[in-house]
Amino acid sequence: MKMNRIVIYPKDIQAITGKSESGARRELVRIREKLGKASHQYVTVEEFCQYCGLSLESIRKLLNI
């Protein structure tokens, strides 16, 4: 059974945007702030796509999730 993950990590953002690790972490902080999430809460792939204006399907294909 293949498990699809729903959480996006800094390494994923690096692969998508070409940002450095610290830049990807800052991006996650910005998204959490925009969504009103606490620092311990996860950002989903869908939330990332909505924030960045990217297609969810294209990102899932790119990340193989």
PDB file of N, CA, C, O and CB in Angstrom:
ATOM      1  N   MET A   1       0.841  -1.178   0.000  1.00  0.00           N
ATOM      2  CA  MET A   1       0.000   0.000   0.000  1.00  0.00           C
ATOM      3  C   MET A   1       0.886   1.241   0.000  1.00  0.00           C
ATOM      4  O   MET A   1       1.755   1.381   0.860  1.00  0.00           O
ATOM      5  CB  MET A   1      -0.956  -0.002   1.216  1.00  0.00           C
ATOM      6  N   LYS A   2       0.670   2.145  -0.962  1.00  0.00           N
ATOM      7  CA  LYS A   2       1.440   3.381  -1.036  1.00  0.00           C
ATOM      8  C   LYS A   2       0.765   4.439  -0.180  1.00  0.00           C
ATOM      9  O   LYS A   2      -0.434   4.688  -0.307  1.00  0.00           O
ATOM     10  CB  LYS A   2       1.580   3.866  -2.501  1.00  0.00           C
ATOM     11  N   MET A   3       1.549   5.056   0.692  1.00  0.00           N
ATOM     12  CA  MET A   3       1.025   6.101   1.561  1.00  0.00           C
ATOM     13  C   MET A   3       1.350   7.453   0.942  1.00  0.00           C
ATOM     14  O   MET A   3       2.517   7.761   0.702  1.00  0.00           O
ATOM     15  CB  MET A   3       1.614   5.989   3.001  1.00  0.00           C
ATOM     16  N   ASN A   4       0.346   8.245   0.687  1.00  0.00           N
ATOM     17  CA  ASN A   4       0.562   9.594   0.182  1.00  0.00           C
ATOM     18  C   ASN A   4       0.684  10.535   1.356  1.00  0.00           C
ATOM     19  O   ASN A   4      -0.184  10.566   2.227  1.00  0.00           O
ATOM     20  CB  ASN A   4      -0.580  10.037  -0.761  1.00  0.00           C
ATOM     21  N   ARG A   5       1.755  11.299   1.384  1.00  0.00           N
ATOM     22  CA  ARG A   5       1.891  12.247   2.477  1.00  0.00           C
ATOM     23  C   ARG A   5       1.262  13.570   2.086  1.00  0.00           C
ATOM     24  O   ARG A   5       1.165  13.908   0.906  1.00  0.00           O
ATOM     25  CB  ARG A   5       3.367  12.439   2.856  1.00  0.00           C
ATOM     26  N   ILE A   6       0.846  14.295   3.075  1.00  0.00           N
ATOM     27  CA  ILE A   6       0.167  15.560   2.810  1.00  0.00           C
ATOM     28  C   ILE A   6       0.960  16.757   3.317  1.00  0.00           C
ATOM     29  O   ILE A   6       0.581  17.901   3.067  1.00  0.00           O
ATOM     30  CB  ILE A   6      -1.206  15.554   3.443  1.00  0.00           C
ATOM     31  N   VAL A   7       2.047  16.509   4.019  1.00  0.00           N
ATOM     32  CA  VAL A   7       2.848  17.577   4.614  1.00  0.00           C
ATOM     33  C   VAL A   7       3.994  17.935   3.678  1.00  0.00           C
ATOM     34  O   VAL A   7       4.603  17.062   3.061  1.00  0.00           O
ATOM     35  CB  VAL A   7       3.390  17.156   6.003  1.00  0.00           C
ATOM     36  N   ILE A   8       4.280  19.233   3.580  1.00  0.00           N
ATOM     37  CA  ILE A   8       5.419  19.676   2.771  1.00  0.00           C
ATOM     38  C   ILE A   8       6.559  20.060   3.702  1.00  0.00           C
ATOM     39  O   ILE A   8       6.340  20.645   4.763  1.00  0.00           O
ATOM     40  CB  ILE A   8       5.028  20.876   1.848  1.00  0.00           C
ATOM     41  N   TYR A   9       7.771  19.727   3.296  1.00  0.00           N
ATOM     42  CA  TYR A   9       8.971  19.970   4.083  1.00  0.00           C
ATOM     43  C   TYR A   9       9.894  20.932   3.339  1.00  0.00           C
ATOM     44  O   TYR A   9       9.743  21.135   2.134  1.00  0.00           O
ATOM     45  CB  TYR A   9       9.701  18.645   4.389  1.00  0.00           C
ATOM     46  N   PRO A  10      10.852  21.528   4.060  1.00  0.00           N
ATOM     47  CA  PRO A  10      11.782  22.453   3.397  1.00  0.00           C
ATOM     48  C   PRO A  10      12.501  21.842   2.190  1.00  0.00           C
ATOM     49  O   PRO A  10      12.715  22.526   1.189  1.00  0.00           O
ATOM     50  CB  PRO A  10      12.808  22.933   4.392  1.00  0.00           C
ATOM     51  N   LYS A  11      12.870  20.580   2.274  1.00  0.00           N
ATOM     52  CA  LYS A  11      13.545  19.924   1.138  1.00  0.00           C
ATOM     53  C   LYS A  11      12.647  19.910  -0.095  1.00  0.00           C
ATOM     54  O   LYS A  11      13.131  20.052  -1.218  1.00  0.00           O
ATOM     55  CB  LYS A  11      13.951  18.480   1.508  1.00  0.00           C
ATOM     56  N   ASP A  12      11.337  19.738   0.111  1.00  0.00           N
ATOM     57  CA  ASP A  12      10.395  19.773  -1.006  1.00  0.00           C
ATOM     58  C   ASP A  12      10.365  21.164  -1.632  1.00  0.00           C
ATOM     59  O   ASP A  12      10.391  21.308  -2.854  1.00  0.00           O
ATOM     60  CB  ASP A  12       8.983  19.364  -0.539  1.00  0.00           C
ATOM     61  N   ILE A  13      10.310  22.183  -0.780  1.00  0.00           N
ATOM     62  CA  ILE A  13      10.264  23.561  -1.276  1.00  0.00           C
ATOM     63  C   ILE A  13      11.556  23.889  -2.012  1.00  0.00           C
ATOM     64  O   ILE A  13      11.532  24.605  -3.013  1.00  0.00           O
ATOM     65  CB  ILE A  13      10.036  24.559  -0.114  1.00  0.00           C
ATOM     66  N   GLN A  14      12.676  23.378  -1.533  1.00  0.00           N
ATOM     67  CA  GLN A  14      13.944  23.554  -2.231  1.00  0.00           C
ATOM     68  C   GLN A  14      13.877  22.959  -3.639  1.00  0.00           C
ATOM     69  O   GLN A  14      14.308  23.588  -4.606  1.00  0.00           O
ATOM     70  CB  GLN A  14      15.088  22.908  -1.434  1.00  0.00           C
ATOM     71  N   ALA A  15      13.336  21.750  -3.745  1.00  0.00           N
ATOM     72  CA  ALA A  15      13.249  21.080  -5.046  1.00  0.00           C
ATOM     73  C   ALA A  15      12.314  21.819  -6.000  1.00  0.00           C
ATOM     74  O   ALA A  15      12.556  21.851  -7.206  1.00  0.00           O
ATOM     75  CB  ALA A  15      12.773  19.639  -4.866  1.00  0.00           C
ATOM     76  N   ILE A  16      11.253  22.409  -5.465  1.00  0.00           N
ATOM     77  CA  ILE A  16      10.268  23.099  -6.298  1.00  0.00           C
ATOM     78  C   ILE A  16      10.771  24.469  -6.734  1.00  0.00           C
ATOM     79  O   ILE A  16      10.639  24.841  -7.900  1.00  0.00           O
ATOM     80  CB  ILE A  16       8.947  23.244  -5.547  1.00  0.00           C
ATOM     81  N   THR A  17      11.350  25.223  -5.793  1.00  0.00           N
ATOM     82  CA  THR A  17      11.668  26.628  -6.057  1.00  0.00           C
ATOM     83  C   THR A  17      13.136  26.905  -6.326  1.00  0.00           C
ATOM     84  O   THR A  17      13.468  27.943  -6.899  1.00  0.00           O
ATOM     85  CB  THR A  17      11.234  27.451  -4.911  1.00  0.00           C
ATOM     86  N   GLY A  18      14.021  26.000  -5.926  1.00  0.00           N
ATOM     87  CA  GLY A  18      15.446  26.244  -6.073  1.00  0.00           C
ATOM     88  C   GLY A  18      16.015  27.118  -4.971  1.00  0.00           C
ATOM     89  O   GLY A  18      17.161  27.558  -5.057  1.00  0.00           O
ATOM     90  N   LYS A  19      15.222  27.375  -3.929  1.00  0.00           N
ATOM     91  CA  LYS A  19      15.693  28.183  -2.805  1.00  0.00           C
ATOM     92  C   LYS A  19      16.660  27.382  -1.949  1.00  0.00           C
ATOM     93  O   LYS A  19      16.708  26.153  -2.012  1.00  0.00           O
ATOM     94  CB  LYS A  19      14.509  28.676  -1.955  1.00  0.00           C
ATOM     95  N   SER A  20      17.429  28.110  -1.146  1.00  0.00           N
ATOM     96  CA  SER A  20      18.311  27.456  -0.177  1.00  0.00           C
ATOM     97  C   SER A  20      17.454  26.849   0.931  1.00  0.00           C
ATOM     98  O   SER A  20      16.251  27.101   1.007  1.00  0.00           O
ATOM     99  CB  SER A  20      19.354  28.465   0.413  1.00  0.00           C
ATOM    100  N   GLU A  21      18.088  26.047   1.788  1.00  0.00           N
ATOM    101  CA  GLU A  21      17.338  25.444   2.893  1.00  0.00           C
ATOM    102  C   GLU A  21      16.783  26.523   3.822  1.00  0.00           C
ATOM    103  O   GLU A  21      15.634  26.441   4.255  1.00  0.00           O
ATOM    104  CB  GLU A  21      18.232  24.469   3.685  1.00  0.00           C
ATOM    105  N   SER A  22      17.591  27.524   4.123  1.00  0.00           N
ATOM    106  CA  SER A  22      17.102  28.581   5.014  1.00  0.00           C
ATOM    107  C   SER A  22      15.991  29.392   4.353  1.00  0.00           C
ATOM    108  O   SER A  22      15.059  29.828   5.028  1.00  0.00           O
ATOM    109  CB  SER A  22      18.254  29.510   5.423  1.00  0.00           C
ATOM    110  N   GLY A  23      16.079  29.594   3.049  1.00  0.00           N
ATOM    111  CA  GLY A  23      15.013  30.288   2.328  1.00  0.00           C
ATOM    112  C   GLY A  23      13.725  29.488   2.315  1.00  0.00           C
ATOM    113  O   GLY A  23      12.637  30.054   2.421  1.00  0.00           O
ATOM    114  N   ALA A  24      13.843  28.177   2.187  1.00  0.00           N
ATOM    115  CA  ALA A  24      12.666  27.300   2.205  1.00  0.00           C
ATOM    116  C   ALA A  24      12.021  27.304   3.590  1.00  0.00           C
ATOM    117  O   ALA A  24      10.796  27.288   3.704  1.00  0.00           O
ATOM    118  CB  ALA A  24      13.053  25.857   1.799  1.00  0.00           C
ATOM    119  N   ARG A  25      12.834  27.323   4.631  1.00  0.00           N
ATOM    120  CA  ARG A  25      12.304  27.381   6.000  1.00  0.00           C
ATOM    121  C   ARG A  25      11.578  28.704   6.243  1.00  0.00           C
ATOM    122  O   ARG A  25      10.514  28.735   6.861  1.00  0.00           O
ATOM    123  CB  ARG A  25      13.441  27.202   7.029  1.00  0.00           C
ATOM    124  N   ARG A  26      12.167  29.796   5.751  1.00  0.00           N
ATOM    125  CA  ARG A  26      11.507  31.108   5.887  1.00  0.00           C
ATOM    126  C   ARG A  26      10.170  31.121   5.148  1.00  0.00           C
ATOM    127  O   ARG A  26       9.196  31.707   5.620  1.00  0.00           O
ATOM    128  CB  ARG A  26      12.420  32.235   5.347  1.00  0.00           C
ATOM    129  N   GLU A  27      10.135  30.475   3.997  1.00  0.00           N
ATOM    130  CA  GLU A  27       8.884  30.402   3.233  1.00  0.00           C
ATOM    131  C   GLU A  27       7.808  29.670   4.024  1.00  0.00           C
ATOM    132  O   GLU A  27       6.653  30.095   4.037  1.00  0.00           O
ATOM    133  CB  GLU A  27       9.115  29.701   1.883  1.00  0.00           C
ATOM    134  N   LEU A  28       8.174  28.574   4.683  1.00  0.00           N
ATOM    135  CA  LEU A  28       7.220  27.848   5.516  1.00  0.00           C
ATOM    136  C   LEU A  28       6.720  28.714   6.666  1.00  0.00           C
ATOM    137  O   LEU A  28       5.540  28.665   7.013  1.00  0.00           O
ATOM    138  CB  LEU A  28       7.854  26.570   6.060  1.00  0.00           C
ATOM    139  N   VAL A  29       7.610  29.506   7.257  1.00  0.00           N
ATOM    140  CA  VAL A  29       7.207  30.407   8.344  1.00  0.00           C
ATOM    141  C   VAL A  29       6.204  31.429   7.818  1.00  0.00           C
ATOM    142  O   VAL A  29       5.199  31.704   8.475  1.00  0.00           O
ATOM    143  CB  VAL A  29       8.444  31.126   8.960  1.00  0.00           C
ATOM    144  N   ARG A  30       6.466  31.996   6.634  1.00  0.00           N
ATOM    145  CA  ARG A  30       5.544  32.969   6.037  1.00  0.00           C
ATOM    146  C   ARG A  30       4.175  32.356   5.775  1.00  0.00           C
ATOM    147  O   ARG A  30       3.147  32.986   6.024  1.00  0.00           O
ATOM    148  CB  ARG A  30       6.123  33.518   4.734  1.00  0.00           C
ATOM    149  N   ILE A  31       4.167  31.134   5.276  1.00  0.00           N
ATOM    150  CA  ILE A  31       2.899  30.458   4.984  1.00  0.00           C
ATOM    151  C   ILE A  31       2.136  30.211   6.289  1.00  0.00           C
ATOM    152  O   ILE A  31       0.932  30.456   6.358  1.00  0.00           O
ATOM    153  CB  ILE A  31       3.147  29.114   4.229  1.00  0.00           C
ATOM    154  N   ARG A  32       2.827  29.730   7.314  1.00  0.00           N
ATOM    155  CA  ARG A  32       2.172  29.508   8.609  1.00  0.00           C
ATOM    156  C   ARG A  32       1.571  30.801   9.151  1.00  0.00           C
ATOM    157  O   ARG A  32       0.442  30.809   9.641  1.00  0.00           O
ATOM    158  CB  ARG A  32       3.170  28.929   9.624  1.00  0.00           C
ATOM    159  N   GLU A  33       2.323  31.888   9.062  1.00  0.00           N
ATOM    160  CA  GLU A  33       1.827  33.185   9.535  1.00  0.00           C
ATOM    161  C   GLU A  33       0.592  33.609   8.759  1.00  0.00           C
ATOM    162  O   GLU A  33      -0.390  34.060   9.348  1.00  0.00           O
ATOM    163  CB  GLU A  33       2.917  34.257   9.412  1.00  0.00           C
ATOM    164  N   LYS A  34       0.637  33.469   7.449  1.00  0.00           N
ATOM    165  CA  LYS A  34      -0.491  33.851   6.592  1.00  0.00           C
ATOM    166  C   LYS A  34      -1.741  33.028   6.924  1.00  0.00           C
ATOM    167  O   LYS A  34      -2.860  33.540   6.893  1.00  0.00           O
ATOM    168  CB  LYS A  34      -0.120  33.671   5.108  1.00  0.00           C
ATOM    169  N   LEU A  35      -1.532  31.748   7.242  1.00  0.00           N
ATOM    170  CA  LEU A  35      -2.652  30.853   7.543  1.00  0.00           C
ATOM    171  C   LEU A  35      -3.074  30.907   9.013  1.00  0.00           C
ATOM    172  O   LEU A  35      -4.071  30.291   9.389  1.00  0.00           O
ATOM    173  CB  LEU A  35      -2.284  29.431   7.176  1.00  0.00           C
ATOM    174  N   GLY A  36      -2.335  31.630   9.838  1.00  0.00           N
ATOM    175  CA  GLY A  36      -2.658  31.722  11.257  1.00  0.00           C
ATOM    176  C   GLY A  36      -2.344  30.458  12.030  1.00  0.00           C
ATOM    177  O   GLY A  36      -3.002  30.146  13.023  1.00  0.00           O
ATOM    178  N   LYS A  37      -1.334  29.730  11.570  1.00  0.00           N
ATOM    179  CA  LYS A  37      -0.951  28.488  12.237  1.00  0.00           C
ATOM    180  C   LYS A  37       0.169  28.743  13.234  1.00  0.00           C
ATOM    181  O   LYS A  37       0.968  29.665  13.071  1.00  0.00           O
ATOM    182  CB  LYS A  37      -0.517  27.432  11.209  1.00  0.00           C
ATOM    183  N   ALA A  38       0.212  27.918  14.260  1.00  0.00           N
ATOM    184  CA  ALA A  38       1.289  27.979  15.245  1.00  0.00           C
ATOM    185  C   ALA A  38       2.536  27.325  14.654  1.00  0.00           C
ATOM    186  O   ALA A  38       2.458  26.592  13.669  1.00  0.00           O
ATOM    187  CB  ALA A  38       0.872  27.280  16.579  1.00  0.00           C
ATOM    188  N   SER A  39       3.684  27.600  15.268  1.00  0.00           N
ATOM    189  CA  SER A  39       4.951  27.092  14.732  1.00  0.00           C
ATOM    190  C   SER A  39       5.051  25.569  14.766  1.00  0.00           C
ATOM    191  O   SER A  39       5.830  24.988  14.011  1.00  0.00           O
ATOM    192  CB  SER A  39       6.102  27.682  15.503  1.00  0.00           C
ATOM    193  N   HIS A  40       4.274  24.915  15.630  1.00  0.00           N
ATOM    194  CA  HIS A  40       4.337  23.451  15.705  1.00  0.00           C
ATOM    195  C   HIS A  40       3.391  22.770  14.708  1.00  0.00           C
ATOM    196  O   HIS A  40       3.416  21.546  14.578  1.00  0.00           O
ATOM    197  CB  HIS A  40       4.004  22.993  17.119  1.00  0.00           C
ATOM    198  N   GLN A  41       2.568  23.538  14.011  1.00  0.00           N
ATOM    199  CA  GLN A  41       1.609  22.959  13.074  1.00  0.00           C
ATOM    200  C   GLN A  41       2.229  22.805  11.685  1.00  0.00           C
ATOM    201  O   GLN A  41       3.055  23.613  11.259  1.00  0.00           O
ATOM    202  CB  GLN A  41       0.344  23.827  12.997  1.00  0.00           C
ATOM    203  N   TYR A  42       1.815  21.764  11.005  1.00  0.00           N
ATOM    204  CA  TYR A  42       2.335  21.457   9.677  1.00  0.00           C
ATOM    205  C   TYR A  42       1.628  22.278   8.600  1.00  0.00           C
ATOM    206  O   TYR A  42       0.498  22.731   8.777  1.00  0.00           O
ATOM    207  CB  TYR A  42       2.186  19.966   9.384  1.00  0.00           C
ATOM    208  N   VAL A  43       2.331  22.455   7.476  1.00  0.00           N
ATOM    209  CA  VAL A  43       1.754  23.049   6.277  1.00  0.00           C
ATOM    210  C   VAL A  43       1.556  21.914   5.288  1.00  0.00           C
ATOM    211  O   VAL A  43       2.471  21.125   5.052  1.00  0.00           O
ATOM    212  CB  VAL A  43       2.669  24.195   5.682  1.00  0.00           C
ATOM    213  N   THR A  44       0.367  21.827   4.708  1.00  0.00           N
ATOM    214  CA  THR A  44       0.091  20.759   3.744  1.00  0.00           C
ATOM    215  C   THR A  44       0.557  21.163   2.349  1.00  0.00           C
ATOM    216  O   THR A  44       0.772  22.341   2.064  1.00  0.00           O
ATOM    217  CB  THR A  44      -1.411  20.420   3.726  1.00  0.00           C
ATOM    218  N   VAL A  45       0.705  20.170   1.498  1.00  0.00           N
ATOM    219  CA  VAL A  45       1.073  20.417   0.107  1.00  0.00           C
ATOM    220  C   VAL A  45       0.003  21.290  -0.545  1.00  0.00           C
ATOM    221  O   VAL A  45       0.324  22.196  -1.314  1.00  0.00           O
ATOM    222  CB  VAL A  45       1.247  19.078  -0.672  1.00  0.00           C
ATOM    223  N   GLU A  46      -1.250  21.026  -0.243  1.00  0.00           N
ATOM    224  CA  GLU A  46      -2.349  21.801  -0.813  1.00  0.00           C
ATOM    225  C   GLU A  46      -2.283  23.267  -0.374  1.00  0.00           C
ATOM    226  O   GLU A  46      -2.490  24.165  -1.190  1.00  0.00           O
ATOM    227  CB  GLU A  46      -3.695  21.190  -0.405  1.00  0.00           C
ATOM    228  N   GLU A  47      -1.998  23.513   0.900  1.00  0.00           N
ATOM    229  CA  GLU A  47      -1.878  24.886   1.398  1.00  0.00           C
ATOM    230  C   GLU A  47      -0.710  25.602   0.728  1.00  0.00           C
ATOM    231  O   GLU A  47      -0.815  26.777   0.378  1.00  0.00           O
ATOM    232  CB  GLU A  47      -1.697  24.894   2.927  1.00  0.00           C
ATOM    233  N   PHE A  48       0.400  24.893   0.551  1.00  0.00           N
ATOM    234  CA  PHE A  48       1.559  25.465  -0.137  1.00  0.00           C
ATOM    235  C   PHE A  48       1.195  25.858  -1.562  1.00  0.00           C
ATOM    236  O   PHE A  48       1.530  26.953  -2.014  1.00  0.00           O
ATOM    237  CB  PHE A  48       2.732  24.469  -0.144  1.00  0.00           C
ATOM    238  N   CYS A  49       0.511  24.967  -2.268  1.00  0.00           N
ATOM    239  CA  CYS A  49       0.132  25.237  -3.650  1.00  0.00           C
ATOM    240  C   CYS A  49      -0.805  26.436  -3.747  1.00  0.00           C
ATOM    241  O   CYS A  49      -0.643  27.278  -4.629  1.00  0.00           O
ATOM    242  CB  CYS A  49      -0.526  24.010  -4.266  1.00  0.00           C
ATOM    243  N   GLN A  50      -1.771  26.518  -2.861  1.00  0.00           N
ATOM    244  CA  GLN A  50      -2.694  27.653  -2.857  1.00  0.00           C
ATOM    245  C   GLN A  50      -1.945  28.950  -2.585  1.00  0.00           C
ATOM    246  O   GLN A  50      -2.199  29.960  -3.240  1.00  0.00           O
ATOM    247  CB  GLN A  50      -3.801  27.449  -1.808  1.00  0.00           C
ATOM    248  N   TYR A  51      -1.035  28.932  -1.636  1.00  0.00           N
ATOM    249  CA  TYR A  51      -0.269  30.126  -1.282  1.00  0.00           C
ATOM    250  C   TYR A  51       0.594  30.597  -2.454  1.00  0.00           C
ATOM    251  O   TYR A  51       0.688  31.794  -2.726  1.00  0.00           O
ATOM    252  CB  TYR A  51       0.613  29.848  -0.058  1.00  0.00           C
ATOM    253  N   CYS A  52       1.221  29.643  -3.144  1.00  0.00           N
ATOM    254  CA  CYS A  52       2.157  29.975  -4.218  1.00  0.00           C
ATOM    255  C   CYS A  52       1.499  30.077  -5.585  1.00  0.00           C
ATOM    256  O   CYS A  52       2.132  30.512  -6.547  1.00  0.00           O
ATOM    257  CB  CYS A  52       3.245  28.952  -4.272  1.00  0.00           C
ATOM    258  N   GLY A  53       0.233  29.678  -5.681  1.00  0.00           N
ATOM    259  CA  GLY A  53      -0.463  29.729  -6.967  1.00  0.00           C
ATOM    260  C   GLY A  53      -0.015  28.649  -7.931  1.00  0.00           C
ATOM    261  O   GLY A  53       0.012  28.858  -9.144  1.00  0.00           O
ATOM    262  N   LEU A  54       0.336  27.498  -7.387  1.00  0.00           N
ATOM    263  CA  LEU A  54       0.799  26.376  -8.201  1.00  0.00           C
ATOM    264  C   LEU A  54      -0.269  25.289  -8.270  1.00  0.00           C
ATOM    265  O   LEU A  54      -1.135  25.192  -7.400  1.00  0.00           O
ATOM    266  CB  LEU A  54       2.109  25.803  -7.634  1.00  0.00           C
ATOM    267  N   SER A  55      -0.192  24.485  -9.305  1.00  0.00           N
ATOM    268  CA  SER A  55      -1.118  23.377  -9.485  1.00  0.00           C
ATOM    269  C   SER A  55      -0.755  22.230  -8.543  1.00  0.00           C
ATOM    270  O   SER A  55       0.389  21.776  -8.515  1.00  0.00           O
ATOM    271  CB  SER A  55      -1.110  22.897 -10.948  1.00  0.00           C
ATOM    272  N   LEU A  56      -1.730  21.772  -7.781  1.00  0.00           N
ATOM    273  CA  LEU A  56      -1.517  20.672  -6.849  1.00  0.00           C
ATOM    274  C   LEU A  56      -1.054  19.413  -7.584  1.00  0.00           C
ATOM    275  O   LEU A  56      -0.144  18.725  -7.120  1.00  0.00           O
ATOM    276  CB  LEU A  56      -2.801  20.384  -6.063  1.00  0.00           C
ATOM    277  N   GLU A  57      -1.659  19.115  -8.701  1.00  0.00           N
ATOM    278  CA  GLU A  57      -1.298  17.904  -9.445  1.00  0.00           C
ATOM    279  C   GLU A  57       0.126  17.964  -9.966  1.00  0.00           C
ATOM    280  O   GLU A  57       0.842  16.964  -9.905  1.00  0.00           O
ATOM    281  CB  GLU A  57      -2.257  17.691 -10.603  1.00  0.00           C
ATOM    282  N   SER A  58       0.554  19.108 -10.475  1.00  0.00           N
ATOM    283  CA  SER A  58       1.917  19.207 -10.992  1.00  0.00           C
ATOM    284  C   SER A  58       2.945  19.057  -9.873  1.00  0.00           C
ATOM    285  O   SER A  58       4.007  18.474 -10.089  1.00  0.00           O
ATOM    286  CB  SER A  58       2.116  20.543 -11.711  1.00  0.00           C
ATOM    287  N   ILE A  59       2.647  19.569  -8.692  1.00  0.00           N
ATOM    288  CA  ILE A  59       3.564  19.442  -7.561  1.00  0.00           C
ATOM    289  C   ILE A  59       3.579  18.009  -7.062  1.00  0.00           C
ATOM    290  O   ILE A  59       4.641  17.494  -6.713  1.00  0.00           O
ATOM    291  CB  ILE A  59       3.169  20.403  -6.424  1.00  0.00           C
ATOM    292  N   ARG A  60       2.436  17.355  -7.018  1.00  0.00           N
ATOM    293  CA  ARG A  60       2.406  15.943  -6.606  1.00  0.00           C
ATOM    294  C   ARG A  60       3.213  15.070  -7.558  1.00  0.00           C
ATOM    295  O   ARG A  60       3.913  14.154  -7.126  1.00  0.00           O
ATOM    296  CB  ARG A  60       0.961  15.436  -6.537  1.00  0.00           C
ATOM    297  N   LYS A  61       3.114  15.356  -8.854  1.00  0.00           N
ATOM    298  CA  LYS A  61       3.907  14.594  -9.843  1.00  0.00           C
ATOM    299  C   LYS A  61       5.395  14.854  -9.647  1.00  0.00           C
ATOM    300  O   LYS A  61       6.204  13.927  -9.690  1.00  0.00           O
ATOM    301  CB  LYS A  61       3.490  14.969 -11.292  1.00  0.00           C
ATOM    302  N   LEU A  62       5.753  16.110  -9.434  1.00  0.00           N
ATOM    303  CA  LEU A  62       7.148  16.480  -9.256  1.00  0.00           C
ATOM    304  C   LEU A  62       7.752  15.811  -8.029  1.00  0.00           C
ATOM    305  O   LEU A  62       8.888  15.339  -8.068  1.00  0.00           O
ATOM    306  CB  LEU A  62       7.281  17.986  -9.145  1.00  0.00           C
ATOM    307  N   LEU A  63       6.987  15.773  -6.937  1.00  0.00           N
ATOM    308  CA  LEU A  63       7.486  15.204  -5.679  1.00  0.00           C
ATOM    309  C   LEU A  63       7.177  13.720  -5.529  1.00  0.00           C
ATOM    310  O   LEU A  63       7.575  13.109  -4.537  1.00  0.00           O
ATOM    311  CB  LEU A  63       6.899  15.955  -4.511  1.00  0.00           C
ATOM    312  N   ASN A  64       6.470  13.124  -6.498  1.00  0.00           N
ATOM    313  CA  ASN A  64       6.085  11.715  -6.446  1.00  0.00           C
ATOM    314  C   ASN A  64       5.296  11.376  -5.205  1.00  0.00           C
ATOM    315  O   ASN A  64       5.583  10.388  -4.529  1.00  0.00           O
ATOM    316  CB  ASN A  64       7.301  10.843  -6.515  1.00  0.00           C
ATOM    317  N   ILE A  65       4.287  12.204  -4.897  1.00  0.00           N
ATOM    318  CA  ILE A  65       3.438  11.943  -3.729  1.00  0.00           C
ATOM    319  C   ILE A  65       1.993  11.853  -4.135  1.00  0.00           C
ATOM    320  O   ILE A  65       1.126  11.638  -3.288  1.00  0.00           O
ATOM    321  CB  ILE A  65       3.614  13.028  -2.670  1.00  0.00           C
TER     322      ILE A  65
END
